[in-house]
Amino acid sequence: MRAGAALVALLVAAGPAGAHEAPRSPAPLAPALPAPGSYELPTIARVSDASVLDEAGAPAALLDLAPGQVAVVSFVYTHCADGGGCPLALATLQRLDRAVAADPELRGRVRLVTVSFDPARDTPSVMRDLRERMRPAGDWRFRTAADAGAIKPVLAAFGQDALPLVDARGRGTGVLRHLLKVFLVDARGGVRNIYSADFLSAELLAVDARTVLLESRSAAAGAAP
């Protein structure tokens, strides 16, 4: 089985966590989530748009957001061979993708971006295969980079770690150790929330996205003459 297929299979049957510092399964949701717009999500950090590669190998913007849009950005690698962060992130984003595509208020305003931090193995064709397996219903983009040097500044800007593990002899194992992080980014590059495995759910992502979109809509209305 190819690595991409194995990764997607883990969305259904996840094994024990290994290289990822993340729980084996998502924490249960709170009984009720706050109403969109009833709270604020201050900007945590700012990121600039970056040039990466799309599924055809052509240069593409990482975010490419227009005013009134938000992006949900996740970093994964398809050789993830356990039940840690990558399968959890993809399963959650697949649920969010379906929910966004079915909601007229979110469709076209919420973009999902999944980026590989292992470009040596996750070539554009591999990311295209992953896209085909995930079967996006909405605007869900899959990106990689030309090489490790090209993705490194992107990871640094987001504060996303990805460290290669070595065996007792100091040889590379092909496994990348990383903390699961998913980022909610507004159209100005403001990081509005960062989700770890303990707080990652499609429902929470949707509510937070609505909150940021309501804020941008109010700001646009206030700026109108």
GROMACS elastic network, one bead per residue, 0.5 to 0.9 nm:
[ bonds ]
;  ai    aj funct       b0    kb
    1     4     6  0.82143   500
    1     5     6  0.62953   500
    1     6     6  0.62821   500
    2     5     6  0.53923   500
    2     6     6  0.62480   500
    2     7     6  0.87144   500
    2    79     6  0.89532   500
    3     6     6  0.50228   500
    3     7     6  0.61198   500
    3     8     6  0.87313   500
    3    78     6  0.59168   500
    3    79     6  0.52579   500
    3    80     6  0.78420   500
    3    81     6  0.81019   500
    3   126     6  0.89736   500
    4     7     6  0.51493   500
    4     8     6  0.63918   500
    4     9     6  0.86270   500
    4    78     6  0.53018   500
    4    79     6  0.70280   500
    4    80     6  0.88770   500
    4   126     6  0.71505   500
    4   127     6  0.83300   500
    4   129     6  0.70948   500
    4   130     6  0.59200   500
    4   133     6  0.82539   500
    5     8     6  0.52540   500
    5     9     6  0.60974   500
    5    10     6  0.87115   500
    5    78     6  0.85959   500
    5   129     6  0.86374   500
    5   130     6  0.77872   500
    5   133     6  0.76104   500
    6     9     6  0.50392   500
    6    10     6  0.64061   500
    6    78     6  0.82447   500
    6    79     6  0.80457   500
    6    80     6  0.84054   500
    6    81     6  0.73274   500
    7    10     6  0.52710   500
    7    11     6  0.71082   500
    7    77     6  0.88268   500
    7    78     6  0.59709   500
    7    79     6  0.68948   500
    7    80     6  0.62762   500
    7    81     6  0.66465   500
    7    82     6  0.82427   500
    7    86     6  0.78601   500
    7    87     6  0.64040   500
    7   130     6  0.88824   500
    8    11     6  0.53279   500
    8    12     6  0.76828   500
    8    78     6  0.86398   500
    8    87     6  0.67961   500
    8    90     6  0.80600   500
    8    91     6  0.84570   500
    8   130     6  0.79654   500
    8   133     6  0.72314   500
    8   134     6  0.76454   500
    9    12     6  0.57744   500
    9    13     6  0.65772   500
    9    14     6  0.80680   500
    9    87     6  0.84921   500
   10    15     6  0.73306   500
   10    81     6  0.80831   500
   10    82     6  0.73722   500
   10    83     6  0.64557   500
   10    87     6  0.59399   500
   10    88     6  0.86400   500
   11    14     6  0.62220   500
   11    83     6  0.80146   500
   11    86     6  0.88790   500
   11    87     6  0.50785   500
   11    88     6  0.66922   500
   11    90     6  0.73889   500
   11    91     6  0.57219   500
   12    87     6  0.86692   500
   12    91     6  0.84400   500
   13    83     6  0.78617   500
   14    17     6  0.84385   500
   14    24     6  0.76057   500
   14    25     6  0.83241   500
   14    82     6  0.65711   500
   14    84     6  0.77339   500
   14    87     6  0.75512   500
   14    88     6  0.86057   500
   15    18     6  0.88770   500
   15    24     6  0.77221   500
   15    81     6  0.83916   500
   15    82     6  0.53347   500
   15    84     6  0.80034   500
   16    23     6  0.89853   500
   16    24     6  0.62291   500
   16    82     6  0.61335   500
   16    83     6  0.54252   500
   16    84     6  0.73666   500
   17    20     6  0.63070   500
   17    21     6  0.77521   500
   17    22     6  0.71241   500
   17    23     6  0.69478   500
   17    24     6  0.55733   500
   17    82     6  0.56830   500
   17    83     6  0.51215   500
   17    85     6  0.83895   500
   18    21     6  0.76786   500
   18    22     6  0.87923   500
   18    81     6  0.85348   500
   18    82     6  0.62555   500
   18    83     6  0.76828   500
   18    84     6  0.68895   500
   18   177     6  0.86936   500
   19    22     6  0.88301   500
   19    80     6  0.85405   500
   19    81     6  0.88484   500
   19    82     6  0.77670   500
   19    84     6  0.74972   500
   19   165     6  0.80553   500
   19   175     6  0.68065   500
   19   176     6  0.66356   500
   19   178     6  0.73055   500
   20    23     6  0.84108   500
   20    82     6  0.83999   500
   20    83     6  0.85982   500
   20    84     6  0.54085   500
   20    85     6  0.61617   500
   20    86     6  0.86463   500
   20   176     6  0.79602   500
   20   177     6  0.54030   500
   20   178     6  0.54446   500
   20   179     6  0.60660   500
   20   180     6  0.74000   500
   21    84     6  0.75473   500
   21    85     6  0.78911   500
   21   177     6  0.74813   500
   21   178     6  0.65319   500
   21   179     6  0.53497   500
   21   180     6  0.74075   500
   22    25     6  0.83567   500
   22    84     6  0.58811   500
   22    85     6  0.61159   500
   22   178     6  0.87228   500
   22   179     6  0.65410   500
   22   180     6  0.65505   500
   22   196     6  0.80314   500
   22   197     6  0.60236   500
   22   198     6  0.80629   500
   23    26     6  0.68747   500
   23    27     6  0.82666   500
   23    83     6  0.86647   500
   23    84     6  0.67630   500
   23    85     6  0.80447   500
   23   197     6  0.66102   500
   23   198     6  0.73896   500
   24    83     6  0.59467   500
   24    84     6  0.57966   500
   24    85     6  0.82388   500
   24    88     6  0.85042   500
   24   197     6  0.88592   500
   25    83     6  0.79191   500
   25    84     6  0.78894   500
   25    88     6  0.72886   500
   25   197     6  0.78588   500
   25   198     6  0.85261   500
   26    29     6  0.85867   500
   26    88     6  0.74454   500
   26   197     6  0.59198   500
   26   198     6  0.58529   500
   26   199     6  0.74794   500
   26   200     6  0.68072   500
   26   201     6  0.77180   500
   27   197     6  0.74705   500
   27   198     6  0.51892   500
   27   199     6  0.68191   500
   27   200     6  0.79040   500
   27   201     6  0.87307   500
   28    31     6  0.89189   500
   28   198     6  0.84489   500
   28   199     6  0.87287   500
   28   201     6  0.89178   500
   29    32     6  0.78850   500
   29    33     6  0.84804   500
   29   199     6  0.80588   500
   29   200     6  0.89235   500
   29   201     6  0.75145   500
   29   203     6  0.87137   500
   29   204     6  0.86254   500
   30    33     6  0.67344   500
   33    36     6  0.87539   500
   33   203     6  0.81776   500
   33   204     6  0.71208   500
   33   207     6  0.77434   500
   34    37     6  0.84477   500
   34    38     6  0.67315   500
   34    39     6  0.76949   500
   34   207     6  0.77450   500
   35    38     6  0.55067   500
   35    39     6  0.79657   500
   35   207     6  0.72216   500
   35   211     6  0.83630   500
   36    39     6  0.72836   500
   36   206     6  0.88796   500
   36   207     6  0.54271   500
   36   208     6  0.67801   500
   36   209     6  0.82929   500
   36   210     6  0.56938   500
   36   212     6  0.85084   500
   36   214     6  0.78604   500
   37    40     6  0.70287   500
   37   207     6  0.85464   500
   37   208     6  0.84039   500
   37   210     6  0.72333   500
   37   212     6  0.76180   500
   37   213     6  0.87743   500
   37   214     6  0.63550   500
   37   215     6  0.72865   500
   38   211     6  0.76963   500
   39   211     6  0.75252   500
   40   211     6  0.74034   500
   40   212     6  0.80873   500
   40   215     6  0.86430   500
   41    44     6  0.84329   500
   41   192     6  0.56415   500
   41   193     6  0.69759   500
   41   208     6  0.78603   500
   41   211     6  0.77857   500
   41   212     6  0.72197   500
   42   190     6  0.87958   500
   42   191     6  0.85251   500
   42   192     6  0.60261   500
   42   193     6  0.82581   500
   43    46     6  0.74406   500
   43   190     6  0.55023   500
   43   191     6  0.56061   500
   43   193     6  0.77473   500
   44   190     6  0.70855   500
   44   191     6  0.54723   500
   44   192     6  0.57672   500
   44   193     6  0.69598   500
   44   194     6  0.85822   500
   45   158     6  0.84315   500
   45   189     6  0.83160   500
   45   190     6  0.58893   500
   45   191     6  0.51968   500
   45   192     6  0.76170   500
   46   157     6  0.82412   500
   46   158     6  0.84639   500
   46   185     6  0.84986   500
   46   188     6  0.80478   500
   46   189     6  0.53089   500
   46   191     6  0.56969   500
   46   192     6  0.89347   500
   47    50     6  0.87344   500
   47   154     6  0.87222   500
   47   157     6  0.60537   500
   47   158     6  0.68240   500
   47   185     6  0.84271   500
   47   188     6  0.85283   500
   47   189     6  0.50515   500
   47   190     6  0.64959   500
   47   191     6  0.71781   500
   48    63     6  0.88329   500
   48   154     6  0.89445   500
   48   157     6  0.79751   500
   48   188     6  0.84729   500
   48   189     6  0.59435   500
   48   190     6  0.88671   500
   49    61     6  0.64442   500
   49    62     6  0.59142   500
   49    63     6  0.58793   500
   49    64     6  0.71585   500
   49    65     6  0.89831   500
   49   154     6  0.89053   500
   49   189     6  0.72293   500
   50    60     6  0.82666   500
   50    61     6  0.56685   500
   50    62     6  0.53351   500
   50    63     6  0.75248   500
   50   153     6  0.89127   500
   50   154     6  0.69375   500
   51    59     6  0.62337   500
   51    60     6  0.55364   500
   51    62     6  0.59488   500
   51   145     6  0.83431   500
   51   150     6  0.87907   500
   52    57     6  0.89084   500
   52    58     6  0.82216   500
   52    59     6  0.56617   500
   52    60     6  0.53716   500
   52    61     6  0.60778   500
   52    62     6  0.59817   500
   52   115     6  0.88654   500
   52   143     6  0.65869   500
   52   144     6  0.60552   500
   52   145     6  0.50791   500
   52   146     6  0.75755   500
   52   150     6  0.78650   500
   52   151     6  0.77119   500
   53    56     6  0.75777   500
   53    57     6  0.52141   500
   53    58     6  0.53322   500
   53    60     6  0.54315   500
   53    61     6  0.79753   500
   53    62     6  0.83500   500
   53   124     6  0.69847   500
   53   142     6  0.88285   500
   53   143     6  0.56473   500
   53   144     6  0.52701   500
   53   145     6  0.52320   500
   53   146     6  0.70141   500
   54    57     6  0.52685   500
   54    58     6  0.55278   500
   54    59     6  0.63775   500
   54    60     6  0.57977   500
   54    61     6  0.85656   500
   54    62     6  0.89013   500
   54   124     6  0.63944   500
   54   127     6  0.83725   500
   54   128     6  0.85391   500
   54   141     6  0.79553   500
   54   142     6  0.66676   500
   54   143     6  0.50444   500
   54   144     6  0.67148   500
   54   145     6  0.83705   500
   55    58     6  0.74589   500
   55   123     6  0.82074   500
   55   125     6  0.60855   500
   55   126     6  0.80579   500
   55   127     6  0.59698   500
   55   128     6  0.50561   500
   55   129     6  0.87846   500
   55   131     6  0.86574   500
   55   141     6  0.84714   500
   55   142     6  0.65690   500
   55   143     6  0.64306   500
   55   144     6  0.78719   500
   56    59     6  0.88871   500
   56   124     6  0.59186   500
   56   125     6  0.69790   500
   56   128     6  0.76984   500
   57    60     6  0.87831   500
   57   123     6  0.80122   500
   57   124     6  0.53137   500
   57   125     6  0.78519   500
   57   144     6  0.85114   500
   57   145     6  0.85921   500
   57   146     6  0.84586   500
   58   124     6  0.87614   500
   59   145     6  0.88345   500
   60    63     6  0.88376   500
   60    64     6  0.83288   500
   60   143     6  0.84176   500
   61    64     6  0.53837   500
   62   113     6  0.75833   500
   62   115     6  0.84663   500
   62   143     6  0.75128   500
   63    70     6  0.87780   500
   63    71     6  0.68050   500
   63    73     6  0.84401   500
   63   111     6  0.83578   500
   63   113     6  0.74790   500
   63   185     6  0.86038   500
   63   187     6  0.84097   500
   63   189     6  0.84540   500
   64   187     6  0.83986   500
   65    68     6  0.81954   500
   65    69     6  0.59405   500
   65    70     6  0.68663   500
   65    71     6  0.74766   500
   65   109     6  0.89614   500
   65   111     6  0.82873   500
   65   186     6  0.79554   500
   65   187     6  0.52955   500
   65   188     6  0.81658   500
   65   189     6  0.87432   500
   66    69     6  0.57504   500
   66    70     6  0.84200   500
   66   109     6  0.87570   500
   66   187     6  0.60480   500
   66   188     6  0.88146   500
   67    70     6  0.85141   500
   67   186     6  0.85515   500
   67   187     6  0.55087   500
   67   188     6  0.78640   500
   67   216     6  0.80664   500
   68   109     6  0.66318   500
   68   186     6  0.81272   500
   68   187     6  0.66281   500
   68   212     6  0.89752   500
   68   213     6  0.63020   500
   68   214     6  0.89266   500
   68   216     6  0.60404   500
   68   217     6  0.68475   500
   68   220     6  0.86801   500
   69   108     6  0.77341   500
   69   110     6  0.58851   500
   69   111     6  0.75128   500
   69   185     6  0.89724   500
   69   186     6  0.65895   500
   69   187     6  0.56613   500
   69   212     6  0.89648   500
   69   213     6  0.69702   500
   69   216     6  0.86154   500
   70   109     6  0.63295   500
   70   110     6  0.51447   500
   70   111     6  0.62798   500
   70   112     6  0.87162   500
   70   184     6  0.70505   500
   70   185     6  0.56352   500
   70   187     6  0.57181   500
   70   209     6  0.69080   500
   70   212     6  0.77604   500
   70   213     6  0.73378   500
   71   109     6  0.83889   500
   71   110     6  0.57301   500
   71   112     6  0.56440   500
   71   113     6  0.68734   500
   71   183     6  0.78940   500
   71   184     6  0.58511   500
   71   185     6  0.51557   500
   71   186     6  0.64761   500
   71   187     6  0.78521   500
   71   209     6  0.84744   500
   72    93     6  0.85311   500
   72   110     6  0.73922   500
   72   111     6  0.62294   500
   72   113     6  0.61108   500
   72   114     6  0.83638   500
   72   182     6  0.68812   500
   72   183     6  0.55738   500
   72   185     6  0.63991   500
   72   205     6  0.81181   500
   72   209     6  0.85353   500
   73   111     6  0.84472   500
   73   112     6  0.60983   500
   73   114     6  0.59274   500
   73   115     6  0.75296   500
   73   181     6  0.87359   500
   73   182     6  0.57323   500
   73   183     6  0.50331   500
   73   184     6  0.65036   500
   73   185     6  0.74852   500
   74    86     6  0.89512   500
   74    89     6  0.72567   500
   74    90     6  0.85416   500
   74    93     6  0.87845   500
   74   112     6  0.81396   500
   74   113     6  0.63793   500
   74   115     6  0.61979   500
   74   116     6  0.85648   500
   74   180     6  0.84173   500
   74   181     6  0.66470   500
   74   183     6  0.64689   500
   75    86     6  0.79517   500
   75    89     6  0.86519   500
   75   113     6  0.85536   500
   75   114     6  0.58503   500
   75   116     6  0.55869   500
   75   117     6  0.63129   500
   75   155     6  0.85223   500
   75   160     6  0.77953   500
   75   180     6  0.80044   500
   75   181     6  0.74108   500
   75   182     6  0.74077   500
   76    80     6  0.79969   500
   76    85     6  0.78838   500
   76    86     6  0.53220   500
   76    87     6  0.86264   500
   76    89     6  0.80311   500
   76    90     6  0.84424   500
   76   114     6  0.70215   500
   76   115     6  0.62077   500
   76   116     6  0.50042   500
   76   117     6  0.62386   500
   76   118     6  0.79834   500
   76   180     6  0.84929   500
   77    80     6  0.59067   500
   77    86     6  0.68870   500
   77   115     6  0.80091   500
   77   116     6  0.50628   500
   77   117     6  0.60701   500
   77   118     6  0.57435   500
   77   119     6  0.84453   500
   77   121     6  0.86124   500
   77   122     6  0.69833   500
   77   176     6  0.83298   500
   78    81     6  0.82367   500
   78    86     6  0.78706   500
   78   116     6  0.76697   500
   78   118     6  0.81337   500
   78   121     6  0.82827   500
   78   122     6  0.67240   500
   78   126     6  0.81655   500
   78   127     6  0.82980   500
   78   130     6  0.80259   500
   79   118     6  0.86545   500
   79   121     6  0.81808   500
   79   122     6  0.83939   500
   79   174     6  0.81836   500
   79   175     6  0.76765   500
   79   176     6  0.89345   500
   80    83     6  0.82436   500
   80    84     6  0.80180   500
   80    85     6  0.85315   500
   80    86     6  0.65375   500
   80    87     6  0.79034   500
   80   175     6  0.73260   500
   80   176     6  0.79976   500
   81    84     6  0.84044   500
   81   175     6  0.84408   500
   82    85     6  0.85476   500
   82    86     6  0.85357   500
   82    87     6  0.80913   500
   83    86     6  0.77047   500
   83    87     6  0.63311   500
   83    88     6  0.73877   500
   84    87     6  0.64701   500
   84    88     6  0.65808   500
   84    89     6  0.88895   500
   84   180     6  0.81773   500
   84   197     6  0.89329   500
   85    88     6  0.51929   500
   85    89     6  0.59504   500
   85    90     6  0.85811   500
   85   178     6  0.81571   500
   85   179     6  0.72635   500
   85   180     6  0.50417   500
   85   181     6  0.82825   500
   85   196     6  0.89785   500
   85   197     6  0.70684   500
   86    89     6  0.51924   500
   86    90     6  0.61914   500
   86    91     6  0.85712   500
   86   180     6  0.73965   500
   87    90     6  0.51646   500
   87    91     6  0.60058   500
   87    92     6  0.85047   500
   88    91     6  0.52292   500
   88    92     6  0.61514   500
   88    93     6  0.85535   500
   88   180     6  0.87903   500
   88   197     6  0.77460   500
   88   200     6  0.86520   500
   89    92     6  0.52332   500
   89    93     6  0.60734   500
   89    94     6  0.85186   500
   89   180     6  0.76628   500
   89   181     6  0.84218   500
   89   182     6  0.76074   500
   89   197     6  0.81152   500
   89   200     6  0.78990   500
   90    93     6  0.50709   500
   90    94     6  0.59858   500
   90    95     6  0.86523   500
   90   114     6  0.83976   500
   90   134     6  0.81985   500
   91    94     6  0.51405   500
   91    95     6  0.64819   500
   91    96     6  0.87705   500
   91   134     6  0.88856   500
   92    95     6  0.52350   500
   92    96     6  0.62855   500
   92    97     6  0.86361   500
   92   200     6  0.74132   500
   92   201     6  0.60517   500
   92   202     6  0.55461   500
   93    97     6  0.58904   500
   93    98     6  0.85423   500
   93   112     6  0.75222   500
   93   114     6  0.89954   500
   93   140     6  0.88956   500
   93   201     6  0.84479   500
   93   202     6  0.66440   500
   94    97     6  0.50242   500
   94    98     6  0.63609   500
   94    99     6  0.87048   500
   94   134     6  0.69343   500
   94   135     6  0.84277   500
   94   136     6  0.72665   500
   94   137     6  0.87103   500
   94   202     6  0.84534   500
   95    98     6  0.52942   500
   95    99     6  0.63090   500
   95   100     6  0.87123   500
   95   201     6  0.87691   500
   95   202     6  0.60317   500
   95   203     6  0.87951   500
   96    99     6  0.50343   500
   96   100     6  0.60294   500
   96   101     6  0.84885   500
   96   112     6  0.86933   500
   96   201     6  0.83332   500
   96   203     6  0.74272   500
   96   205     6  0.75249   500
   96   206     6  0.70602   500
   97   100     6  0.52312   500
   97   101     6  0.61056   500
   97   102     6  0.86392   500
   97   110     6  0.88678   500
   97   111     6  0.85671   500
   97   112     6  0.73433   500
   97   136     6  0.65952   500
   97   137     6  0.62396   500
   97   138     6  0.59558   500
   97   139     6  0.76182   500
   97   140     6  0.70457   500
   97   202     6  0.86121   500
   98   101     6  0.52583   500
   98   102     6  0.63176   500
   98   103     6  0.88385   500
   98   136     6  0.75529   500
   98   137     6  0.57844   500
   98   138     6  0.71059   500
   99   102     6  0.52686   500
   99   103     6  0.63546   500
   99   106     6  0.85958   500
   99   107     6  0.88432   500
   99   137     6  0.89527   500
   99   202     6  0.82034   500
   99   203     6  0.88255   500
   99   206     6  0.81758   500
  100   103     6  0.51975   500
  100   104     6  0.78406   500
  100   105     6  0.82545   500
  100   106     6  0.53602   500
  100   107     6  0.53272   500
  100   108     6  0.83967   500
  100   109     6  0.87324   500
  100   110     6  0.70432   500
  100   111     6  0.89090   500
  100   137     6  0.84830   500
  100   138     6  0.70312   500
  100   139     6  0.88597   500
  100   206     6  0.77467   500
  101   104     6  0.74832   500
  101   106     6  0.73258   500
  101   107     6  0.51503   500
  101   108     6  0.80994   500
  101   136     6  0.89575   500
  101   137     6  0.58789   500
  101   139     6  0.79840   500
  102   106     6  0.82522   500
  102   107     6  0.71226   500
  102   137     6  0.85460   500
  102   138     6  0.86394   500
  103   106     6  0.54293   500
  103   107     6  0.57788   500
  104   107     6  0.52375   500
  104   108     6  0.81875   500
  105   108     6  0.82112   500
  105   109     6  0.76648   500
  105   210     6  0.85965   500
  106   109     6  0.52315   500
  106   110     6  0.58081   500
  106   206     6  0.84705   500
  106   209     6  0.83871   500
  106   210     6  0.75532   500
  106   213     6  0.88237   500
  107   110     6  0.63403   500
  107   111     6  0.85452   500
  107   138     6  0.71974   500
  107   139     6  0.80932   500
  108   111     6  0.72629   500
  108   138     6  0.79055   500
  108   139     6  0.71225   500
  109   139     6  0.89708   500
  109   213     6  0.80978   500
  110   138     6  0.89435   500
  110   139     6  0.75158   500
  110   206     6  0.88531   500
  110   209     6  0.73076   500
  110   213     6  0.89739   500
  111   138     6  0.80285   500
  111   139     6  0.53245   500
  111   140     6  0.60116   500
  111   141     6  0.77212   500
  112   138     6  0.85318   500
  112   139     6  0.62919   500
  112   141     6  0.60887   500
  112   142     6  0.84985   500
  113   139     6  0.84931   500
  113   140     6  0.58091   500
  113   142     6  0.59218   500
  113   143     6  0.72540   500
  114   140     6  0.76230   500
  114   141     6  0.62251   500
  114   143     6  0.61477   500
  114   144     6  0.85613   500
  115   127     6  0.86923   500
  115   141     6  0.83930   500
  115   142     6  0.59295   500
  115   144     6  0.55115   500
  115   145     6  0.84938   500
  116   119     6  0.62300   500
  116   122     6  0.65043   500
  116   123     6  0.88559   500
  116   127     6  0.80422   500
  116   142     6  0.80881   500
  116   143     6  0.64398   500
  116   144     6  0.50483   500
  116   145     6  0.76446   500
  116   151     6  0.84724   500
  117   120     6  0.88784   500
  117   122     6  0.81545   500
  117   144     6  0.71701   500
  117   145     6  0.80306   500
  117   148     6  0.75098   500
  117   151     6  0.65254   500
  117   152     6  0.80951   500
  117   155     6  0.77229   500
  117   162     6  0.70973   500
  118   121     6  0.59482   500
  118   122     6  0.57298   500
  118   123     6  0.85708   500
  118   144     6  0.78471   500
  118   145     6  0.84052   500
  118   147     6  0.80688   500
  118   148     6  0.69624   500
  118   151     6  0.84667   500
  118   162     6  0.87175   500
  118   176     6  0.83685   500
  119   123     6  0.57829   500
  119   124     6  0.84640   500
  119   144     6  0.57643   500
  119   145     6  0.54814   500
  119   146     6  0.64199   500
  119   147     6  0.53458   500
  119   148     6  0.61585   500
  119   150     6  0.88758   500
  119   151     6  0.77234   500
  120   123     6  0.66419   500
  120   145     6  0.85161   500
  120   146     6  0.78067   500
  120   147     6  0.59040   500
  120   148     6  0.69507   500
  121   126     6  0.79370   500
  122   125     6  0.77453   500
  122   126     6  0.53841   500
  122   127     6  0.63007   500
  122   144     6  0.68128   500
  122   145     6  0.85678   500
  123   126     6  0.51550   500
  123   127     6  0.64048   500
  123   128     6  0.86416   500
  123   144     6  0.66980   500
  123   145     6  0.77666   500
  123   146     6  0.80117   500
  124   127     6  0.50879   500
  124   128     6  0.61058   500
  124   129     6  0.86506   500
  124   142     6  0.85260   500
  124   143     6  0.72231   500
  124   144     6  0.63798   500
  124   145     6  0.81514   500
  124   146     6  0.89958   500
  125   129     6  0.62129   500
  125   130     6  0.86234   500
  126   129     6  0.50498   500
  126   130     6  0.62989   500
  126   131     6  0.86980   500
  127   131     6  0.61846   500
  127   132     6  0.86569   500
  127   142     6  0.59467   500
  127   143     6  0.67212   500
  127   144     6  0.73010   500
  128   131     6  0.50266   500
  128   132     6  0.63114   500
  128   133     6  0.87276   500
  128   142     6  0.71605   500
  128   143     6  0.87762   500
  129   132     6  0.50858   500
  129   133     6  0.63129   500
  129   134     6  0.87208   500
  130   133     6  0.50932   500
  130   134     6  0.61897   500
  130   135     6  0.86012   500
  130   142     6  0.79633   500
  131   134     6  0.51267   500
  131   135     6  0.60928   500
  131   136     6  0.69994   500
  131   140     6  0.83178   500
  131   141     6  0.78340   500
  131   142     6  0.65914   500
  132   135     6  0.51863   500
  132   136     6  0.77911   500
  133   136     6  0.86379   500
  136   139     6  0.71778   500
  136   140     6  0.60048   500
  136   141     6  0.86505   500
  137   140     6  0.78431   500
  144   147     6  0.85524   500
  144   151     6  0.77566   500
  145   148     6  0.73579   500
  145   149     6  0.86610   500
  145   150     6  0.59680   500
  145   151     6  0.57329   500
  146   149     6  0.80726   500
  146   150     6  0.61484   500
  146   151     6  0.77824   500
  147   150     6  0.53844   500
  147   151     6  0.66919   500
  147   152     6  0.88161   500
  148   151     6  0.53377   500
  148   152     6  0.60311   500
  149   152     6  0.52673   500
  149   153     6  0.76174   500
  150   153     6  0.67896   500
  150   154     6  0.77246   500
  151   154     6  0.52746   500
  151   155     6  0.63404   500
  151   156     6  0.87358   500
  152   155     6  0.52144   500
  152   156     6  0.61980   500
  152   157     6  0.86894   500
  153   157     6  0.60527   500
  153   158     6  0.86736   500
  154   157     6  0.51580   500
  154   158     6  0.64532   500
  154   159     6  0.85149   500
  154   160     6  0.84318   500
  155   158     6  0.52891   500
  155   159     6  0.58626   500
  155   161     6  0.67657   500
  155   162     6  0.81670   500
  156   160     6  0.62577   500
  156   161     6  0.76649   500
  157   160     6  0.78110   500
  158   161     6  0.89286   500
  158   183     6  0.82706   500
  158   191     6  0.86164   500
  160   178     6  0.76504   500
  160   179     6  0.75613   500
  160   180     6  0.84362   500
  160   181     6  0.71704   500
  161   177     6  0.78327   500
  161   178     6  0.54553   500
  161   179     6  0.68018   500
  162   176     6  0.57777   500
  162   177     6  0.55832   500
  162   179     6  0.79097   500
  163   175     6  0.83794   500
  163   176     6  0.52877   500
  163   177     6  0.50710   500
  163   178     6  0.65088   500
  164   172     6  0.68590   500
  164   173     6  0.74474   500
  164   174     6  0.68062   500
  164   175     6  0.58729   500
  164   177     6  0.61303   500
  164   178     6  0.89728   500
  165   170     6  0.88032   500
  165   171     6  0.83941   500
  165   172     6  0.61173   500
  165   173     6  0.58573   500
  165   174     6  0.70574   500
  165   175     6  0.56240   500
  165   176     6  0.59292   500
  165   177     6  0.65263   500
  166   169     6  0.75368   500
  166   170     6  0.51783   500
  166   171     6  0.50429   500
  166   173     6  0.53205   500
  166   174     6  0.80846   500
  166   175     6  0.81357   500
  167   170     6  0.52384   500
  167   171     6  0.54165   500
  167   172     6  0.64824   500
  167   173     6  0.63488   500
  168   171     6  0.74157   500
  169   172     6  0.89327   500
  172   175     6  0.77748   500
  173   176     6  0.83944   500
  178   181     6  0.87805   500
  179   196     6  0.77176   500
  179   197     6  0.85711   500
  180   195     6  0.79446   500
  180   196     6  0.56356   500
  180   197     6  0.61348   500
  181   194     6  0.62970   500
  181   195     6  0.54692   500
  181   196     6  0.50427   500
  181   197     6  0.73764   500
  181   200     6  0.88173   500
  182   193     6  0.82677   500
  182   194     6  0.56181   500
  182   195     6  0.50329   500
  182   196     6  0.67674   500
  182   197     6  0.88020   500
  182   200     6  0.78906   500
  183   191     6  0.66340   500
  183   192     6  0.75495   500
  183   193     6  0.59327   500
  183   195     6  0.64559   500
  184   190     6  0.83278   500
  184   191     6  0.57682   500
  184   192     6  0.54853   500
  184   193     6  0.52409   500
  184   194     6  0.64969   500
  184   195     6  0.83407   500
  184   205     6  0.78963   500
  184   208     6  0.81359   500
  184   209     6  0.73912   500
  185   188     6  0.79375   500
  185   189     6  0.58370   500
  185   190     6  0.54157   500
  185   192     6  0.57783   500
  185   193     6  0.75557   500
  186   189     6  0.54427   500
  186   190     6  0.52513   500
  186   191     6  0.65848   500
  186   192     6  0.69794   500
  186   209     6  0.88556   500
  186   212     6  0.73099   500
  186   213     6  0.83717   500
  186   216     6  0.88614   500
  187   190     6  0.72471   500
  188   191     6  0.89596   500
  191   194     6  0.75154   500
  192   208     6  0.86380   500
  192   212     6  0.79375   500
  193   208     6  0.81365   500
  195   198     6  0.77590   500
  195   199     6  0.56977   500
  195   200     6  0.55356   500
  195   201     6  0.87303   500
  195   205     6  0.86651   500
  196   199     6  0.55127   500
  196   200     6  0.59504   500
  197   200     6  0.52451   500
  197   201     6  0.86119   500
  198   201     6  0.88418   500
  199   204     6  0.80725   500
  200   203     6  0.86881   500
  200   204     6  0.71847   500
  200   205     6  0.75052   500
  201   204     6  0.53621   500
  201   205     6  0.62633   500
  201   206     6  0.86590   500
  202   205     6  0.51103   500
  202   206     6  0.61313   500
  202   207     6  0.86908   500
  203   206     6  0.51909   500
  203   207     6  0.62936   500
  203   208     6  0.86762   500
  204   207     6  0.51293   500
  204   208     6  0.60957   500
  204   209     6  0.84420   500
  205   208     6  0.52073   500
  205   209     6  0.60226   500
  205   210     6  0.85860   500
  206   209     6  0.50531   500
  206   210     6  0.61629   500
  206   211     6  0.86226   500
  207   210     6  0.51282   500
  207   211     6  0.62545   500
  207   212     6  0.88579   500
  208   212     6  0.63693   500
  208   213     6  0.86053   500
  209   212     6  0.52724   500
  209   213     6  0.61286   500
  209   214     6  0.85599   500
  210   213     6  0.50122   500
  210   214     6  0.59820   500
  210   215     6  0.85082   500
  211   214     6  0.51986   500
  211   215     6  0.62984   500
  211   216     6  0.88007   500
  212   215     6  0.50526   500
  212   216     6  0.63077   500
  212   217     6  0.86527   500
  213   216     6  0.50785   500
  213   217     6  0.61038   500
  213   218     6  0.85794   500
  214   217     6  0.50353   500
  214   218     6  0.61443   500
  214   219     6  0.85681   500
  215   218     6  0.51642   500
  215   219     6  0.61680   500
  215   220     6  0.86155   500
  216   219     6  0.50190   500
  216   220     6  0.61068   500
  216   221     6  0.85756   500
  217   220     6  0.51092   500
  217   221     6  0.61801   500
  217   222     6  0.86210   500
  218   221     6  0.50654   500
  218   222     6  0.61300   500
  218   223     6  0.86219   500
  219   222     6  0.51047   500
  219   223     6  0.62280   500
  219   224     6  0.87879   500
  220   223     6  0.51476   500
  220   224     6  0.63638   500
  221   224     6  0.52802   500
  221   225     6  0.86917   500
  222   225     6  0.80927   500
